[in-house]
Amino acid sequence: MQIQINTDSNIEGDNALAQTVETMVGETLDRFSRQITRVEVHLSDQNSGSKSGTEDKRCLLEVRLGDHQPIAVSHQASTLEQAVDGAAKKMKRSLESTLGRLGNR
């Protein structure tokens, strides 16, 4: 499973952040690693550096499955780690639902 991380201009995408995100997403979606070809993680700060606010960090996850349309979910939280964790959990539920329906055909 390949994990690609993208950040907006307000978030510094260093190695520590990349490692944290890869670990969190990889562990949460590990069960589906055989079906997933790629995961794209888009991190953004909705209020930018000049403003602050609650739940202004956003994580958009897009999962690409072989022979299926991509699935995307997003989650907003007050920290990047919470946003990534929330989006990963949403994606896990979405994959369980989607792949479960496909398995019933």
Buried (B, 14 or more C-beta within 10 A) or exposed (E): BEBEBEBEEBBEEEEEBBEBBBEBBBEBBEEBEEBBBBBBBBBBBEBEEEEEEEBBBBBBBBBBBEEEEEBBBBBBBEEBBBBBBBBBBBBBEBBEEBBEEEEEE
